[in-house]
Amino acid sequence: MANKEYFSINGEGLLKKVKELIAEGNVTRITVADKTGNEIASFPLTLGLVGVVLMPMFAAVGAIAALIGECTIIVERKETEDTKQQ
């Protein structure tokens, strides 16, 4: 079972936060929801993603950021041995 984290963020910081989360490496899915909780976009992530594949996703996130004010990022992370023991 994946662990989920929720981040409330404004549109301006959306792309920066998504890039930070991807750089962490243990994220399996990023979902962007509006302030009422409606899903706007969902991006599955795999370990083998390279910059060329990520560019269209960054463009989509940038477009969303331009159109939306406040939103929530829902991050699913793969379970590690540390989280399984808790």
PDB file of N, CA, C and O in Angstrom:
ATOM      1  N   MET A   1       0.846  -1.190   0.000  1.00  0.00           N
ATOM      2  CA  MET A   1       0.000   0.000   0.000  1.00  0.00           C
ATOM      3  C   MET A   1       0.880   1.238   0.000  1.00  0.00           C
ATOM      4  O   MET A   1       1.865   1.303   0.736  1.00  0.00           O
ATOM      5  N   ALA A   2       0.540   2.192  -0.799  1.00  0.00           N
ATOM      6  CA  ALA A   2       1.333   3.414  -0.926  1.00  0.00           C
ATOM      7  C   ALA A   2       0.976   4.398   0.184  1.00  0.00           C
ATOM      8  O   ALA A   2      -0.162   4.452   0.652  1.00  0.00           O
ATOM      9  N   ASN A   3       1.963   5.161   0.586  1.00  0.00           N
ATOM     10  CA  ASN A   3       1.747   6.233   1.550  1.00  0.00           C
ATOM     11  C   ASN A   3       1.327   7.473   0.794  1.00  0.00           C
ATOM     12  O   ASN A   3       1.851   7.751  -0.285  1.00  0.00           O
ATOM     13  N   LYS A   4       0.374   8.230   1.352  1.00  0.00           N
ATOM     14  CA  LYS A   4      -0.083   9.455   0.712  1.00  0.00           C
ATOM     15  C   LYS A   4       0.238  10.653   1.589  1.00  0.00           C
ATOM     16  O   LYS A   4       0.110  10.608   2.812  1.00  0.00           O
ATOM     17  N   GLU A   5       0.659  11.726   0.928  1.00  0.00           N
ATOM     18  CA  GLU A   5       0.887  12.997   1.587  1.00  0.00           C
ATOM     19  C   GLU A   5       0.112  14.062   0.828  1.00  0.00           C
ATOM     20  O   GLU A   5      -0.072  13.958  -0.385  1.00  0.00           O
ATOM     21  N   TYR A   6      -0.340  15.080   1.536  1.00  0.00           N
ATOM     22  CA  TYR A   6      -1.125  16.158   0.944  1.00  0.00           C
ATOM     23  C   TYR A   6      -0.404  17.477   1.185  1.00  0.00           C
ATOM     24  O   TYR A   6       0.012  17.776   2.304  1.00  0.00           O
ATOM     25  N   PHE A   7      -0.261  18.266   0.114  1.00  0.00           N
ATOM     26  CA  PHE A   7       0.358  19.583   0.206  1.00  0.00           C
ATOM     27  C   PHE A   7      -0.597  20.604  -0.374  1.00  0.00           C
ATOM     28  O   PHE A   7      -1.011  20.482  -1.527  1.00  0.00           O
ATOM     29  N   SER A   8      -0.954  21.616   0.413  1.00  0.00           N
ATOM     30  CA  SER A   8      -1.736  22.742  -0.112  1.00  0.00           C
ATOM     31  C   SER A   8      -0.748  23.772  -0.612  1.00  0.00           C
ATOM     32  O   SER A   8       0.207  24.126   0.079  1.00  0.00           O
ATOM     33  N   ILE A   9      -0.990  24.250  -1.830  1.00  0.00           N
ATOM     34  CA  ILE A   9      -0.021  25.142  -2.453  1.00  0.00           C
ATOM     35  C   ILE A   9      -0.749  26.070  -3.408  1.00  0.00           C
ATOM     36  O   ILE A   9      -1.828  25.739  -3.899  1.00  0.00           O
ATOM     37  N   ASN A  10      -0.161  27.235  -3.673  1.00  0.00           N
ATOM     38  CA  ASN A  10      -0.766  28.121  -4.670  1.00  0.00           C
ATOM     39  C   ASN A  10      -0.225  27.761  -6.047  1.00  0.00           C
ATOM     40  O   ASN A  10       0.786  27.068  -6.163  1.00  0.00           O
ATOM     41  N   GLY A  11      -0.886  28.224  -7.065  1.00  0.00           N
ATOM     42  CA  GLY A  11      -0.516  27.884  -8.429  1.00  0.00           C
ATOM     43  C   GLY A  11       0.911  28.239  -8.789  1.00  0.00           C
ATOM     44  O   GLY A  11       1.557  27.518  -9.550  1.00  0.00           O
ATOM     45  N   GLU A  12       1.416  29.348  -8.248  1.00  0.00           N
ATOM     46  CA  GLU A  12       2.771  29.806  -8.564  1.00  0.00           C
ATOM     47  C   GLU A  12       3.832  28.815  -8.107  1.00  0.00           C
ATOM     48  O   GLU A  12       4.854  28.660  -8.775  1.00  0.00           O
ATOM     49  N   GLY A  13       3.612  28.150  -6.996  1.00  0.00           N
ATOM     50  CA  GLY A  13       4.602  27.221  -6.455  1.00  0.00           C
ATOM     51  C   GLY A  13       4.392  25.780  -6.891  1.00  0.00           C
ATOM     52  O   GLY A  13       5.149  24.895  -6.492  1.00  0.00           O
ATOM     53  N   LEU A  14       3.373  25.537  -7.707  1.00  0.00           N
ATOM     54  CA  LEU A  14       3.018  24.170  -8.085  1.00  0.00           C
ATOM     55  C   LEU A  14       4.136  23.468  -8.845  1.00  0.00           C
ATOM     56  O   LEU A  14       4.529  22.363  -8.469  1.00  0.00           O
ATOM     57  N   LEU A  15       4.645  24.069  -9.882  1.00  0.00           N
ATOM     58  CA  LEU A  15       5.674  23.430 -10.704  1.00  0.00           C
ATOM     59  C   LEU A  15       6.944  23.179  -9.897  1.00  0.00           C
ATOM     60  O   LEU A  15       7.550  22.113 -10.007  1.00  0.00           O
ATOM     61  N   LYS A  16       7.342  24.143  -9.098  1.00  0.00           N
ATOM     62  CA  LYS A  16       8.542  23.988  -8.266  1.00  0.00           C
ATOM     63  C   LYS A  16       8.385  22.803  -7.312  1.00  0.00           C
ATOM     64  O   LYS A  16       9.308  22.002  -7.162  1.00  0.00           O
ATOM     65  N   LYS A  17       7.230  22.691  -6.672  1.00  0.00           N
ATOM     66  CA  LYS A  17       6.999  21.608  -5.720  1.00  0.00           C
ATOM     67  C   LYS A  17       6.983  20.253  -6.430  1.00  0.00           C
ATOM     68  O   LYS A  17       7.529  19.280  -5.910  1.00  0.00           O
ATOM     69  N   VAL A  18       6.362  20.178  -7.610  1.00  0.00           N
ATOM     70  CA  VAL A  18       6.330  18.922  -8.360  1.00  0.00           C
ATOM     71  C   VAL A  18       7.747  18.494  -8.723  1.00  0.00           C
ATOM     72  O   VAL A  18       8.083  17.316  -8.605  1.00  0.00           O
ATOM     73  N   LYS A  19       8.576  19.423  -9.158  1.00  0.00           N
ATOM     74  CA  LYS A  19       9.962  19.105  -9.496  1.00  0.00           C
ATOM     75  C   LYS A  19      10.729  18.616  -8.271  1.00  0.00           C
ATOM     76  O   LYS A  19      11.520  17.679  -8.373  1.00  0.00           O
ATOM     77  N   GLU A  20      10.503  19.238  -7.117  1.00  0.00           N
ATOM     78  CA  GLU A  20      11.159  18.807  -5.881  1.00  0.00           C
ATOM     79  C   GLU A  20      10.755  17.380  -5.524  1.00  0.00           C
ATOM     80  O   GLU A  20      11.595  16.560  -5.153  1.00  0.00           O
ATOM     81  N   LEU A  21       9.457  17.093  -5.639  1.00  0.00           N
ATOM     82  CA  LEU A  21       8.967  15.764  -5.292  1.00  0.00           C
ATOM     83  C   LEU A  21       9.543  14.695  -6.214  1.00  0.00           C
ATOM     84  O   LEU A  21       9.904  13.612  -5.753  1.00  0.00           O
ATOM     85  N   ILE A  22       9.631  14.985  -7.499  1.00  0.00           N
ATOM     86  CA  ILE A  22      10.192  14.027  -8.445  1.00  0.00           C
ATOM     87  C   ILE A  22      11.666  13.779  -8.137  1.00  0.00           C
ATOM     88  O   ILE A  22      12.140  12.648  -8.250  1.00  0.00           O
ATOM     89  N   ALA A  23      12.387  14.817  -7.752  1.00  0.00           N
ATOM     90  CA  ALA A  23      13.810  14.694  -7.436  1.00  0.00           C
ATOM     91  C   ALA A  23      14.042  13.783  -6.233  1.00  0.00           C
ATOM     92  O   ALA A  23      15.111  13.183  -6.115  1.00  0.00           O
ATOM     93  N   GLU A  24      13.061  13.671  -5.341  1.00  0.00           N
ATOM     94  CA  GLU A  24      13.203  12.799  -4.179  1.00  0.00           C
ATOM     95  C   GLU A  24      13.305  11.332  -4.582  1.00  0.00           C
ATOM     96  O   GLU A  24      13.949  10.545  -3.889  1.00  0.00           O
ATOM     97  N   GLY A  25      12.681  10.959  -5.685  1.00  0.00           N
ATOM     98  CA  GLY A  25      12.868   9.623  -6.238  1.00  0.00           C
ATOM     99  C   GLY A  25      11.952   8.528  -5.754  1.00  0.00           C
ATOM    100  O   GLY A  25      11.892   7.482  -6.399  1.00  0.00           O
ATOM    101  N   ASN A  26      11.239   8.697  -4.671  1.00  0.00           N
ATOM    102  CA  ASN A  26      10.384   7.614  -4.172  1.00  0.00           C
ATOM    103  C   ASN A  26       8.897   7.879  -4.396  1.00  0.00           C
ATOM    104  O   ASN A  26       8.049   7.243  -3.770  1.00  0.00           O
ATOM    105  N   VAL A  27       8.584   8.811  -5.282  1.00  0.00           N
ATOM    106  CA  VAL A  27       7.201   9.167  -5.575  1.00  0.00           C
ATOM    107  C   VAL A  27       6.706   8.293  -6.724  1.00  0.00           C
ATOM    108  O   VAL A  27       7.385   8.165  -7.743  1.00  0.00           O
ATOM    109  N   THR A  28       5.527   7.691  -6.565  1.00  0.00           N
ATOM    110  CA  THR A  28       4.969   6.830  -7.605  1.00  0.00           C
ATOM    111  C   THR A  28       3.842   7.506  -8.380  1.00  0.00           C
ATOM    112  O   THR A  28       3.572   7.131  -9.521  1.00  0.00           O
ATOM    113  N   ARG A  29       3.187   8.486  -7.786  1.00  0.00           N
ATOM    114  CA  ARG A  29       2.095   9.192  -8.463  1.00  0.00           C
ATOM    115  C   ARG A  29       1.925  10.565  -7.826  1.00  0.00           C
ATOM    116  O   ARG A  29       2.019  10.722  -6.609  1.00  0.00           O
ATOM    117  N   ILE A  30       1.673  11.556  -8.680  1.00  0.00           N
ATOM    118  CA  ILE A  30       1.356  12.906  -8.220  1.00  0.00           C
ATOM    119  C   ILE A  30       0.006  13.272  -8.805  1.00  0.00           C
ATOM    120  O   ILE A  30      -0.205  13.180 -10.014  1.00  0.00           O
ATOM    121  N   THR A  31      -0.907  13.688  -7.935  1.00  0.00           N
ATOM    122  CA  THR A  31      -2.230  14.106  -8.361  1.00  0.00           C
ATOM    123  C   THR A  31      -2.423  15.555  -7.947  1.00  0.00           C
ATOM    124  O   THR A  31      -2.081  15.939  -6.829  1.00  0.00           O
ATOM    125  N   VAL A  32      -2.970  16.356  -8.851  1.00  0.00           N
ATOM    126  CA  VAL A  32      -3.268  17.754  -8.556  1.00  0.00           C
ATOM    127  C   VAL A  32      -4.787  17.887  -8.464  1.00  0.00           C
ATOM    128  O   VAL A  32      -5.511  17.507  -9.384  1.00  0.00           O
ATOM    129  N   ALA A  33      -5.256  18.428  -7.345  1.00  0.00           N
ATOM    130  CA  ALA A  33      -6.689  18.628  -7.129  1.00  0.00           C
ATOM    131  C   ALA A  33      -6.950  20.099  -6.842  1.00  0.00           C
ATOM    132  O   ALA A  33      -6.102  20.792  -6.280  1.00  0.00           O
ATOM    133  N   ASP A  34      -8.138  20.572  -7.235  1.00  0.00           N
ATOM    134  CA  ASP A  34      -8.475  21.969  -6.938  1.00  0.00           C
ATOM    135  C   ASP A  34      -8.857  22.097  -5.471  1.00  0.00           C
ATOM    136  O   ASP A  34      -8.870  21.110  -4.735  1.00  0.00           O
ATOM    137  N   LYS A  35      -9.168  23.321  -5.051  1.00  0.00           N
ATOM    138  CA  LYS A  35      -9.424  23.557  -3.621  1.00  0.00           C
ATOM    139  C   LYS A  35     -10.680  22.870  -3.115  1.00  0.00           C
ATOM    140  O   LYS A  35     -10.857  22.731  -1.905  1.00  0.00           O
ATOM    141  N   THR A  36     -11.565  22.434  -4.021  1.00  0.00           N
ATOM    142  CA  THR A  36     -12.761  21.695  -3.594  1.00  0.00           C
ATOM    143  C   THR A  36     -12.528  20.185  -3.582  1.00  0.00           C
ATOM    144  O   THR A  36     -13.419  19.422  -3.212  1.00  0.00           O
ATOM    145  N   GLY A  37     -11.325  19.750  -3.989  1.00  0.00           N
ATOM    146  CA  GLY A  37     -10.998  18.336  -3.950  1.00  0.00           C
ATOM    147  C   GLY A  37     -11.194  17.591  -5.257  1.00  0.00           C
ATOM    148  O   GLY A  37     -10.957  16.384  -5.319  1.00  0.00           O
ATOM    149  N   ASN A  38     -11.624  18.290  -6.308  1.00  0.00           N
ATOM    150  CA  ASN A  38     -11.798  17.649  -7.611  1.00  0.00           C
ATOM    151  C   ASN A  38     -10.443  17.435  -8.272  1.00  0.00           C
ATOM    152  O   ASN A  38      -9.628  18.354  -8.346  1.00  0.00           O
ATOM    153  N   GLU A  39     -10.206  16.217  -8.752  1.00  0.00           N
ATOM    154  CA  GLU A  39      -8.940  15.901  -9.405  1.00  0.00           C
ATOM    155  C   GLU A  39      -8.836  16.632 -10.738  1.00  0.00           C
ATOM    156  O   GLU A  39      -9.742  16.556 -11.569  1.00  0.00           O
ATOM    157  N   ILE A  40      -7.732  17.336 -10.936  1.00  0.00           N
ATOM    158  CA  ILE A  40      -7.483  18.060 -12.175  1.00  0.00           C
ATOM    159  C   ILE A  40      -6.575  17.238 -13.091  1.00  0.00           C
ATOM    160  O   ILE A  40      -6.827  17.121 -14.290  1.00  0.00           O
ATOM    161  N   ALA A  41      -5.523  16.675 -12.514  1.00  0.00           N
ATOM    162  CA  ALA A  41      -4.575  15.886 -13.295  1.00  0.00           C
ATOM    163  C   ALA A  41      -3.883  14.891 -12.385  1.00  0.00           C
ATOM    164  O   ALA A  41      -3.713  15.134 -11.190  1.00  0.00           O
ATOM    165  N   SER A  42      -3.489  13.773 -12.963  1.00  0.00           N
ATOM    166  CA  SER A  42      -2.773  12.744 -12.228  1.00  0.00           C
ATOM    167  C   SER A  42      -1.638  12.238 -13.100  1.00  0.00           C
ATOM    168  O   SER A  42      -1.834  11.945 -14.279  1.00  0.00           O
ATOM    169  N   PHE A  43      -0.450  12.137 -12.517  1.00  0.00           N
ATOM    170  CA  PHE A  43       0.732  11.731 -13.254  1.00  0.00           C
ATOM    171  C   PHE A  43       1.385  10.532 -12.577  1.00  0.00           C
ATOM    172  O   PHE A  43       1.926  10.669 -11.479  1.00  0.00           O
ATOM    173  N   PRO A  44       1.346   9.356 -13.210  1.00  0.00           N
ATOM    174  CA  PRO A  44       2.074   8.211 -12.658  1.00  0.00           C
ATOM    175  C   PRO A  44       3.567   8.383 -12.940  1.00  0.00           C
ATOM    176  O   PRO A  44       3.942   8.848 -14.016  1.00  0.00           O
ATOM    177  N   LEU A  45       4.401   8.023 -12.006  1.00  0.00           N
ATOM    178  CA  LEU A  45       5.846   8.157 -12.166  1.00  0.00           C
ATOM    179  C   LEU A  45       6.504   6.797 -11.995  1.00  0.00           C
ATOM    180  O   LEU A  45       6.114   6.012 -11.131  1.00  0.00           O
ATOM    181  N   THR A  46       7.498   6.528 -12.820  1.00  0.00           N
ATOM    182  CA  THR A  46       8.267   5.293 -12.695  1.00  0.00           C
ATOM    183  C   THR A  46       9.725   5.654 -12.519  1.00  0.00           C
ATOM    184  O   THR A  46      10.128   6.788 -12.781  1.00  0.00           O
ATOM    185  N   LEU A  47      10.514   4.697 -12.077  1.00  0.00           N
ATOM    186  CA  LEU A  47      11.922   4.962 -11.792  1.00  0.00           C
ATOM    187  C   LEU A  47      12.717   5.347 -13.029  1.00  0.00           C
ATOM    188  O   LEU A  47      13.686   6.097 -12.907  1.00  0.00           O
ATOM    189  N   GLY A  48      12.358   4.874 -14.199  1.00  0.00           N
ATOM    190  CA  GLY A  48      13.148   5.103 -15.386  1.00  0.00           C
ATOM    191  C   GLY A  48      12.853   6.391 -16.128  1.00  0.00           C
ATOM    192  O   GLY A  48      13.329   6.565 -17.250  1.00  0.00           O
ATOM    193  N   LEU A  49      12.092   7.293 -15.550  1.00  0.00           N
ATOM    194  CA  LEU A  49      11.761   8.530 -16.258  1.00  0.00           C
ATOM    195  C   LEU A  49      12.999   9.388 -16.461  1.00  0.00           C
ATOM    196  O   LEU A  49      13.815   9.553 -15.554  1.00  0.00           O
ATOM    197  N   VAL A  50      13.125   9.929 -17.659  1.00  0.00           N
ATOM    198  CA  VAL A  50      14.228  10.840 -17.965  1.00  0.00           C
ATOM    199  C   VAL A  50      13.653  12.192 -18.342  1.00  0.00           C
ATOM    200  O   VAL A  50      12.443  12.323 -18.529  1.00  0.00           O
ATOM    201  N   GLY A  51      14.494  13.181 -18.454  1.00  0.00           N
ATOM    202  CA  GLY A  51      14.056  14.552 -18.712  1.00  0.00           C
ATOM    203  C   GLY A  51      13.158  14.716 -19.915  1.00  0.00           C
ATOM    204  O   GLY A  51      12.199  15.485 -19.861  1.00  0.00           O
ATOM    205  N   VAL A  52      13.439  14.018 -21.000  1.00  0.00           N
ATOM    206  CA  VAL A  52      12.642  14.155 -22.217  1.00  0.00           C
ATOM    207  C   VAL A  52      11.205  13.706 -21.973  1.00  0.00           C
ATOM    208  O   VAL A  52      10.267  14.300 -22.506  1.00  0.00           O
ATOM    209  N   VAL A  53      11.033  12.673 -21.181  1.00  0.00           N
ATOM    210  CA  VAL A  53       9.694  12.168 -20.867  1.00  0.00           C
ATOM    211  C   VAL A  53       8.981  13.104 -19.892  1.00  0.00           C
ATOM    212  O   VAL A  53       7.760  13.246 -19.950  1.00  0.00           O
ATOM    213  N   LEU A  54       9.723  13.729 -19.016  1.00  0.00           N
ATOM    214  CA  LEU A  54       9.131  14.608 -18.001  1.00  0.00           C
ATOM    215  C   LEU A  54       8.709  15.966 -18.560  1.00  0.00           C
ATOM    216  O   LEU A  54       7.844  16.623 -17.980  1.00  0.00           O
ATOM    217  N   MET A  55       9.294  16.393 -19.659  1.00  0.00           N
ATOM    218  CA  MET A  55       9.007  17.725 -20.196  1.00  0.00           C
ATOM    219  C   MET A  55       7.518  17.960 -20.491  1.00  0.00           C
ATOM    220  O   MET A  55       7.000  19.013 -20.121  1.00  0.00           O
ATOM    221  N   PRO A  56       6.807  17.019 -21.144  1.00  0.00           N
ATOM    222  CA  PRO A  56       5.371  17.252 -21.362  1.00  0.00           C
ATOM    223  C   PRO A  56       4.589  17.353 -20.049  1.00  0.00           C
ATOM    224  O   PRO A  56       3.629  18.117 -19.949  1.00  0.00           O
ATOM    225  N   MET A  57       5.005  16.579 -19.049  1.00  0.00           N
ATOM    226  CA  MET A  57       4.338  16.653 -17.751  1.00  0.00           C
ATOM    227  C   MET A  57       4.570  18.018 -17.115  1.00  0.00           C
ATOM    228  O   MET A  57       3.643  18.604 -16.556  1.00  0.00           O
ATOM    229  N   PHE A  58       5.803  18.533 -17.193  1.00  0.00           N
ATOM    230  CA  PHE A  58       6.094  19.853 -16.635  1.00  0.00           C
ATOM    231  C   PHE A  58       5.304  20.936 -17.366  1.00  0.00           C
ATOM    232  O   PHE A  58       4.841  21.895 -16.748  1.00  0.00           O
ATOM    233  N   ALA A  59       5.151  20.784 -18.672  1.00  0.00           N
ATOM    234  CA  ALA A  59       4.357  21.752 -19.446  1.00  0.00           C
ATOM    235  C   ALA A  59       2.905  21.732 -18.994  1.00  0.00           C
ATOM    236  O   ALA A  59       2.277  22.783 -18.862  1.00  0.00           O
ATOM    237  N   ALA A  60       2.369  20.534 -18.755  1.00  0.00           N
ATOM    238  CA  ALA A  60       0.983  20.416 -18.290  1.00  0.00           C
ATOM    239  C   ALA A  60       0.829  21.028 -16.900  1.00  0.00           C
ATOM    240  O   ALA A  60      -0.139  21.742 -16.640  1.00  0.00           O
ATOM    241  N   VAL A  61       1.769  20.754 -16.015  1.00  0.00           N
ATOM    242  CA  VAL A  61       1.710  21.312 -14.658  1.00  0.00           C
ATOM    243  C   VAL A  61       1.830  22.831 -14.717  1.00  0.00           C
ATOM    244  O   VAL A  61       1.156  23.531 -13.961  1.00  0.00           O
ATOM    245  N   GLY A  62       2.676  23.349 -15.599  1.00  0.00           N
ATOM    246  CA  GLY A  62       2.811  24.800 -15.764  1.00  0.00           C
ATOM    247  C   GLY A  62       1.520  25.436 -16.238  1.00  0.00           C
ATOM    248  O   GLY A  62       1.152  26.517 -15.778  1.00  0.00           O
ATOM    249  N   ALA A  63       0.823  24.767 -17.164  1.00  0.00           N
ATOM    250  CA  ALA A  63      -0.463  25.285 -17.654  1.00  0.00           C
ATOM    251  C   ALA A  63      -1.504  25.271 -16.546  1.00  0.00           C
ATOM    252  O   ALA A  63      -2.282  26.216 -16.407  1.00  0.00           O
ATOM    253  N   ILE A  64      -1.519  24.212 -15.766  1.00  0.00           N
ATOM    254  CA  ILE A  64      -2.456  24.120 -14.635  1.00  0.00           C
ATOM    255  C   ILE A  64      -2.171  25.246 -13.646  1.00  0.00           C
ATOM    256  O   ILE A  64      -3.091  25.901 -13.156  1.00  0.00           O
ATOM    257  N   ALA A  65      -0.894  25.462 -13.359  1.00  0.00           N
ATOM    258  CA  ALA A  65      -0.507  26.505 -12.407  1.00  0.00           C
ATOM    259  C   ALA A  65      -0.968  27.881 -12.867  1.00  0.00           C
ATOM    260  O   ALA A  65      -1.345  28.717 -12.045  1.00  0.00           O
ATOM    261  N   ALA A  66      -0.941  28.120 -14.171  1.00  0.00           N
ATOM    262  CA  ALA A  66      -1.362  29.413 -14.706  1.00  0.00           C
ATOM    263  C   ALA A  66      -2.868  29.619 -14.571  1.00  0.00           C
ATOM    264  O   ALA A  66      -3.337  30.754 -14.486  1.00  0.00           O
ATOM    265  N   LEU A  67      -3.618  28.531 -14.552  1.00  0.00           N
ATOM    266  CA  LEU A  67      -5.080  28.626 -14.527  1.00  0.00           C
ATOM    267  C   LEU A  67      -5.697  28.511 -13.141  1.00  0.00           C
ATOM    268  O   LEU A  67      -6.846  28.903 -12.938  1.00  0.00           O
ATOM    269  N   ILE A  68      -4.958  27.987 -12.206  1.00  0.00           N
ATOM    270  CA  ILE A  68      -5.543  27.662 -10.898  1.00  0.00           C
ATOM    271  C   ILE A  68      -4.922  28.543  -9.820  1.00  0.00           C
ATOM    272  O   ILE A  68      -3.761  28.937  -9.923  1.00  0.00           O
ATOM    273  N   GLY A  69      -5.674  28.837  -8.828  1.00  0.00           N
ATOM    274  CA  GLY A  69      -5.159  29.591  -7.695  1.00  0.00           C
ATOM    275  C   GLY A  69      -4.586  28.636  -6.673  1.00  0.00           C
ATOM    276  O   GLY A  69      -3.414  28.268  -6.749  1.00  0.00           O
ATOM    277  N   GLU A  70      -5.391  28.238  -5.730  1.00  0.00           N
ATOM    278  CA  GLU A  70      -4.970  27.339  -4.674  1.00  0.00           C
ATOM    279  C   GLU A  70      -5.306  25.912  -5.077  1.00  0.00           C
ATOM    280  O   GLU A  70      -6.362  25.655  -5.657  1.00  0.00           O
ATOM    281  N   CYS A  71      -4.402  24.979  -4.767  1.00  0.00           N
ATOM    282  CA  CYS A  71      -4.657  23.585  -5.096  1.00  0.00           C
ATOM    283  C   CYS A  71      -4.003  22.683  -4.061  1.00  0.00           C
ATOM    284  O   CYS A  71      -3.280  23.146  -3.180  1.00  0.00           O
ATOM    285  N   THR A  72      -4.267  21.401  -4.180  1.00  0.00           N
ATOM    286  CA  THR A  72      -3.673  20.396  -3.313  1.00  0.00           C
ATOM    287  C   THR A  72      -2.918  19.409  -4.181  1.00  0.00           C
ATOM    288  O   THR A  72      -3.423  18.956  -5.208  1.00  0.00           O
ATOM    289  N   ILE A  73      -1.710  19.080  -3.766  1.00  0.00           N
ATOM    290  CA  ILE A  73      -0.938  18.033  -4.425  1.00  0.00           C
ATOM    291  C   ILE A  73      -1.039  16.799  -3.542  1.00  0.00           C
ATOM    292  O   ILE A  73      -0.739  16.854  -2.350  1.00  0.00           O
ATOM    293  N   ILE A  74      -1.459  15.696  -4.126  1.00  0.00           N
ATOM    294  CA  ILE A  74      -1.538  14.427  -3.412  1.00  0.00           C
ATOM    295  C   ILE A  74      -0.396  13.577  -3.935  1.00  0.00           C
ATOM    296  O   ILE A  74      -0.328  13.279  -5.128  1.00  0.00           O
ATOM    297  N   VAL A  75       0.501  13.188  -3.042  1.00  0.00           N
ATOM    298  CA  VAL A  75       1.704  12.456  -3.424  1.00  0.00           C
ATOM    299  C   VAL A  75       1.612  11.044  -2.879  1.00  0.00           C
ATOM    300  O   VAL A  75       1.412  10.841  -1.682  1.00  0.00           O
ATOM    301  N   GLU A  76       1.759  10.070  -3.766  1.00  0.00           N
ATOM    302  CA  GLU A  76       1.830   8.671  -3.344  1.00  0.00           C
ATOM    303  C   GLU A  76       3.285   8.240  -3.426  1.00  0.00           C
ATOM    304  O   GLU A  76       3.957   8.448  -4.436  1.00  0.00           O
ATOM    305  N   ARG A  77       3.749   7.645  -2.358  1.00  0.00           N
ATOM    306  CA  ARG A  77       5.135   7.184  -2.296  1.00  0.00           C
ATOM    307  C   ARG A  77       5.152   5.673  -2.133  1.00  0.00           C
ATOM    308  O   ARG A  77       4.256   5.090  -1.522  1.00  0.00           O
ATOM    309  N   LYS A  78       6.179   5.050  -2.687  1.00  0.00           N
ATOM    310  CA  LYS A  78       6.303   3.614  -2.502  1.00  0.00           C
ATOM    311  C   LYS A  78       6.716   3.339  -1.061  1.00  0.00           C
ATOM    312  O   LYS A  78       7.411   4.136  -0.431  1.00  0.00           O
ATOM    313  N   GLU A  79       6.272   2.199  -0.561  1.00  0.00           N
ATOM    314  CA  GLU A  79       6.608   1.827   0.805  1.00  0.00           C
ATOM    315  C   GLU A  79       8.055   1.408   0.864  1.00  0.00           C
ATOM    316  O   GLU A  79       8.561   0.725  -0.026  1.00  0.00           O
ATOM    317  N   THR A  80       8.713   1.825   1.927  1.00  0.00           N
ATOM    318  CA  THR A  80      10.070   1.378   2.187  1.00  0.00           C
ATOM    319  C   THR A  80      10.025   0.457   3.388  1.00  0.00           C
ATOM    320  O   THR A  80       8.988   0.338   4.040  1.00  0.00           O
ATOM    321  N   GLU A  81      11.118  -0.185   3.685  1.00  0.00           N
ATOM    322  CA  GLU A  81      11.165  -1.082   4.855  1.00  0.00           C
ATOM    323  C   GLU A  81      10.851  -0.330   6.145  1.00  0.00           C
ATOM    324  O   GLU A  81      10.225  -0.883   7.049  1.00  0.00           O
ATOM    325  N   ASP A  82      11.287   0.942   6.235  1.00  0.00           N
ATOM    326  CA  ASP A  82      11.019   1.749   7.431  1.00  0.00           C
ATOM    327  C   ASP A  82       9.525   1.977   7.634  1.00  0.00           C
ATOM    328  O   ASP A  82       9.036   1.879   8.759  1.00  0.00           O
ATOM    329  N   THR A  83       8.793   2.279   6.563  1.00  0.00           N
ATOM    330  CA  THR A  83       7.360   2.559   6.705  1.00  0.00           C
ATOM    331  C   THR A  83       6.554   1.301   6.915  1.00  0.00           C
ATOM    332  O   THR A  83       5.482   1.359   7.516  1.00  0.00           O
ATOM    333  N   LYS A  84       7.036   0.155   6.438  1.00  0.00           N
ATOM    334  CA  LYS A  84       6.322  -1.113   6.635  1.00  0.00           C
ATOM    335  C   LYS A  84       6.338  -1.531   8.090  1.00  0.00           C
ATOM    336  O   LYS A  84       5.389  -2.156   8.564  1.00  0.00           O
ATOM    337  N   GLN A  85       7.410  -1.195   8.815  1.00  0.00           N
ATOM    338  CA  GLN A  85       7.559  -1.614  10.204  1.00  0.00           C
ATOM    339  C   GLN A  85       6.736  -0.779  11.158  1.00  0.00           C
ATOM    340  O   GLN A  85       6.508  -1.205  12.291  1.00  0.00           O
ATOM    341  N   GLN A  86       6.282   0.393  10.748  1.00  0.00           N
ATOM    342  CA  GLN A  86       5.536   1.288  11.653  1.00  0.00           C
ATOM    343  C   GLN A  86       4.119   0.861  11.800  1.00  0.00           C
ATOM    344  O   GLN A  86       3.353   1.499  12.522  1.00  0.00           O
TER     345      GLN A  86
END
